[in-house]
Amino acid sequence: MYLLKVVAASIFISCLAFAHPTTEFLAPRAVSTLDDVTIFTPPSTYSIPRTLYARTLLLETDGDETDVLLATWENYSPEPPYFPIYQSTDGGSAWTEISRVTDQVNGWGLRYQPFLYELPSQFGGFPAGTILCAGNSIPADLSATQIDLYVSTDKGLTWSFLSHIASGGVAEPVNGDTPVWEPFLMLFGDEMIVYYSDQRDPDHGQKLVHQTSTDLLTWETPVDDVEYDVFDDRPGMTTVALLPNGSYIMTYEFFGAPEASFAVYYRISDDPTTFDSVPGQVLRATDGTIPTSSPYIVWSPVGGTNGVLAVSANSDSAVFLNQCLGAPNAWTRVATPESASYSRNLRALPDGILLITGAGVLSGTDNSVTTTSIDLSSVTLASCD
Ligand SMILES: *[C@@H]1O[C@H](CO)[C@@H](O)[C@H](O)[C@H]1NC(C)=O
């Protein structure tokens, strides 16, 4: 669609140029959004829910290449499962499979909760632009969970095992069982942080923790990010974004929240390794909506100096936008054409475009992987007064 608009504009300009050879025209700003692109339709050989939990990556370190995206998801293929890597070179309209991240060490497959990350700068002996994939390796009988890290130094074409990050017990979200879940990577200074959900502490049904590494091979002991006094409370599913004033914002779902079951909560901290020392608050939109379950947060530089924060949640096709650095009274619920999905992914693209990618709902019988985008610069948001 981007290409069509540019071609149409240049035909228009050359016609006018023929009639008025001395007139110069500037090409209009070419911003286009994606409407209901299907990345992958699973075959019937896949087990239900077939696909879930999409993740995307914009390759940002290559200068001119501003339109290359990768996508992956939980892929319920015949055993052993793997994380498919699909690539788009046109900003998300067309996708092809370029590789598979397969389990190279456990013999279990890579089953749940993939996460893709591009090194923004040289780190751990790898150059900027190296791609990391973290995910949960789990055997077919779900008897163990293992968050592992893989690396690609060729933009996602080939993958190598790097390290085991965290080991847990049976892959059931039952309090008293001891799995680990849902890794999220973020470079912070000279440390890589991996955030994840942790059921191994006997004092907490589930809590949120992180570990750090300076070489991507060895990982420091877990540090709490969110834990509540009530054993049955289950904070889960960390995602984090950097605010333009240097602070960090994390979202999580909170089973046990007084406002709603699995209400989306957030915390703001100057230091992304000390979220445990700052208070959490519920995300409540100006229309009263409290989104619930599997949130995802990103920040886009669009608009003013604050940019725009965007949050997705399982409960809603809409997104929740905030141009006031997360001020509690300034979350606006904004409709999107992308249907609600479990752990739906957001990605801030250039020109104020927000990419929204889903792979279906829990227990869904006709899940597929789809993506859509909206133009953040065209929406009206609550002001910051
Ligand atoms: C950034 O803005 C947030 C939201 O207003 C605030 O809580 C935080 O303290 C600010 N950080 C800095 C470093 O000023």
The ligand as a Tripos MOL2 file, in Angstrom:
@<TRIPOS>MOLECULE
LIG
   14    14     1     0     0
SMALL
NO_CHARGES

@<TRIPOS>ATOM
      1 C1          9.0460   10.5850   34.3400 C.3       1 LIG1
      2 O1          7.6450   10.7740   34.3330 O.3       1 LIG1
      3 C2          6.9670    9.9270   35.2630 C.3       1 LIG1
      4 C3          5.4820   10.1800   35.0690 C.3       1 LIG1
      5 O2          5.1630   11.5250   35.3130 O.3       1 LIG1
      6 C4          7.4270   10.2210   36.6670 C.3       1 LIG1
      7 O3          6.7670    9.3300   37.5620 O.3       1 LIG1
      8 C5          8.9170   10.0090   36.7530 C.3       1 LIG1
      9 O4          9.3750   10.3520   38.0470 O.3       1 LIG1
     10 C6          9.6150   10.8530   35.7100 C.3       1 LIG1
     11 N1         11.0330   10.4950   35.7170 N.am      1 LIG1
     12 C7         12.0030   11.3900   35.8150 C.2       1 LIG1
     13 C8         13.3910   10.8390   35.7910 C.3       1 LIG1
     14 O5         11.8080   12.5890   35.9330 O.2       1 LIG1
@<TRIPOS>BOND
     1     1     2 1
     2     1    10 1
     3     2     3 1
     4     3     4 1
     5     3     6 1
     6     4     5 1
     7     6     7 1
     8     6     8 1
     9     8     9 1
    10     8    10 1
    11    10    11 1
    12    11    12 1
    13    12    13 1
    14    12    14 2
@<TRIPOS>SUBSTRUCTURE
     1 LIG1         1 GROUP 0 **** ****
